[in-house]
Amino acid sequence: MKTIEDLKNEEVAYFKKAYAARNAWESMERAAIAPDLKKNFIGHFFKQRNSYGGNSKGWWRYHYVIEFSSKDFNIPNPTFKVCSFEVRERGDVSVERSDYCYRSSLEQEITRKEFMAAYSKMLKAIEFKEV
């Protein structure tokens, strides 16, 4: 007759095998999808709509994708390292490098030319003028 301890050990062994199988499956899935993600995102330019909410008119937030955030990315919505900027509705400017930008935030792919035009416009927004 099995003891409680024997049953616990069997349960632990079962879940270890199940987790190992799941991890192996996810690794294969990541290996299969990673080249497509790399081809379609790394080195590309994107913009996403941003706003204060409510009746806010909104503005564009621009992203340049540098690389994956980690090798262990989430299949449905991986994260990327990006350089981003935006000129908000009220004129304040945000420029940042983020190690954690979801693929779902990369709404609309744009050309390098459009990205650089928006970047130049942002630089003009923060240009210091003599008083």
Sequence and secondary structure as in RCSB ss.txt:
>XXXX:A:sequence
MKTIEDLKNEEVAYFKKAYAARNAWESMERAAIAPDLKKNFIGHFFKQRNSYGGNSKGWWRYHYVIEFSSKDFNI
PNPTFKVCSFEVRERGDVSVERSDYCYRSSLEQEITRKEFMAAYSKMLKAIEFKEV
>XXXX:A:secstr
   HHHHHHHHHHHHHHHHHHHHHHHHHHHHHHHHHHHHHHTT EEEEEE  STT   EEEEEEEEEES SS  S
SS EEEEEEEEE TTS EEEEEEEEEEGGG  EEE HHHHHHHHHHHHHHT     
